[in-house]
Amino acid sequence: MAEKKAYTQAFRTGKYDKVSGLLGKYDNVRKYWEDQVTGIYLRPFLNNLVEKKRNRLERLRILDLGCGSGDGYDLIMGVTRKDPGIYEYVTATITDDMLKEYVGMDINADLLRQAQEYYASNPKMKFVEGDLSHGLPPEILEGQPPFDFYFASFGTLSHFHDDQCVRIIADICRHAPEYALFMGDWLGRYSYEWQDLWHHPVNQEYFIDYRISYLSPEGEEKGTGLASFPLRLITKDELMKIIEQASQEAGVETAPLTFCDRSIFVGRHLDTGDYNKNCPRLRLPVNSLFESHQRTDLESLLVDYVPRRGFDHLNNFFELFFMSCNALVKYTISLLSEYDSEEGKLRSAPEVLPFYPDPLKEAMHNMQRVIEGVGWLEWGDVRANVIEPHLAYSLRRLEIALQPGTGMGHGLVGIFEIKK
Ligand SMILES: C[S@@+](CC[C@H](N)C(=O)[O-])C[C@H]1O[C@@H](n2cnc3c(N)ncnc32)[C@H](O)[C@@H]1O
């Protein structure tokens, strides 16, 4: 039967599957929070790099270390120009005509096969199998011309001991042209997700026994049969030592451009509670905020932070951070309850107190403007489709504004320039 064949063909493409942003590796938080935040931090430096290349009539070559399924390509190509207004259609920093080549490198042949399948139609993308354990592998060092951007994302560098990272980065310094960017990404030492592990001394490398348990469906016995592997938890100071040593070994100048604690509010292991049983289960409700046509119980975003005795400096940071997030969520709940749908107006708005941190004040004012601006719209579900995503972006903005870039989130990202 022709119908049966047609539906079977559609099913086999894998594109007939129900796609949800609520769970899985590519959940809404990964796409709209984590990838975007990384891009926001990269933006000024990538803009500058593209400008330099354009002025020399050259195009960019990018190396993605530990590329997995090649997700770094979409992240990098999704970075936007400085201040795109709402009129522009093309907002990318690296437009297709400015990319010469993207090379993805990983040790895992299954992931590389998946990457090759996804990006088979893109002639500028190439995937290479290689092992980073002893520095850049010969497939790159000897097999590839220099790159303008050396990129390792989402905890890839936590797979290695510090001396291995030194070798990788020293090799990058040697391999790079006269100017290049390097972005490294480790797991942060002091994420609330792994509060049980905070006590490990910082004068020793510390590796967490990591499980990808967040992919296990609800109800399945947690962790059963899941392989675990060691991942390095790191602080900014430890990271700087690695960079300085690599720079010295290679005899090449490097300079830190910025650091970022990514996913303080939404780390993957908040929902598993594997390393802190007091963790708030925030990832699912934040995924729900981003999801169209789905309303979220906003109360489920409130965090009852449990301090750990003996870690005052960390407790102080998390108290202020989570109390600010809670204040914004509560403010939003109050505004929604005070919105008169018949009149299309707010009856009243709670006070924004003068001593709140500025980013919180700004987020509250903006939330009020958004609710007043769209609350009266009748088409679609304006709460689920506009107000809730805006709350997610506001929490994301608050995280960006309050993070110290020292190792307080799931990820610690450092961006560096290499100059010869
Ligand atoms: C946390 S994943 C990040 C994957 C991807 N960059 C992303 O954005 O999701 C870490 C990646 O590092 C790779 N990796 C681990 N050890 C490696 C090694 N010795 N050499 C090269 N890649 C390695 C893994 O196979 C995995 O794809």
The ligand as an ORCA input file, in Angstrom:
! r2SCAN-3c Opt
* xyz 0 1
  C      30.491     16.749     27.704
  S      30.723     16.139     26.114
  C      30.558     17.595     25.141
  C      30.076     17.279     23.765
  C      29.774     18.462     22.871
  N      30.899     19.370     22.745
  C      28.524     19.214     23.281
  O      28.494     20.406     23.034
  O      27.572     18.643     23.771
  C      32.440     15.786     26.099
  C      32.960     15.227     24.800
  O      34.379     15.001     24.953
  C      34.704     13.807     24.273
  N      35.965     13.251     24.822
  C      36.157     12.674     26.023
  N      37.426     12.254     26.154
  C      38.066     12.574     25.001
  C      39.393     12.403     24.509
  N      40.321     11.783     25.245
  N      39.712     12.864     23.278
  C      38.774     13.484     22.520
  N      37.492     13.665     22.924
  C      37.130     13.213     24.141
  C      33.499     12.898     24.527
  O      33.436     11.837     23.604
  C      32.344     13.883     24.421
  O      31.844     13.962     23.126
*
